[in-house]
Amino acid sequence: MAKEEEIKALFLAEAIDHYEQLNKLFTQLEKNHNDTSAIKAIFRITHTLKGNAMGMGFEAIAELGHVMEDIFSEVKDGNISLDDELFNSLFKANDKLGE
């Protein structure tokens, strides 16, 4: 396998892991909106995903990851409240990442 293909396979494996982690964390946070460890974990995952996608040239994934990172930066700072509408959007965004 060529080096480029190995790196792409590694990215995809990590991206799938991030997708699965985000689903679990969103569900956890949906049950307890004050779970600061879940909020921080989501922020870190989306930040990492964004950076990795940018490095690989996957602009659409990077852009979506950036939006999710920005949202959780605001949630972390108390500027955005978590509600059903936001969770619906977050799950949809994560489903897009999963695709």
Sequence and secondary structure as in RCSB ss.txt:
>XXXX:A:sequence
MAKEEEIKALFLAEAIDHYEQLNKLFTQLEKNHNDTSAIKAIFRITHTLKGNAMGMGFEAIAELGHVMEDIFSEV
KDGNISLDDELFNSLFKANDKLGE
>XXXX:A:secstr
  HHHHHHHHHHHHHHHHHHHHHHHHHHHHH TT HHHHHHHHHHHHHHHHHHHHHT HHHHHHHHHHHHHHHHH
HTTSS   HHHHHHHHHHHHHHH 
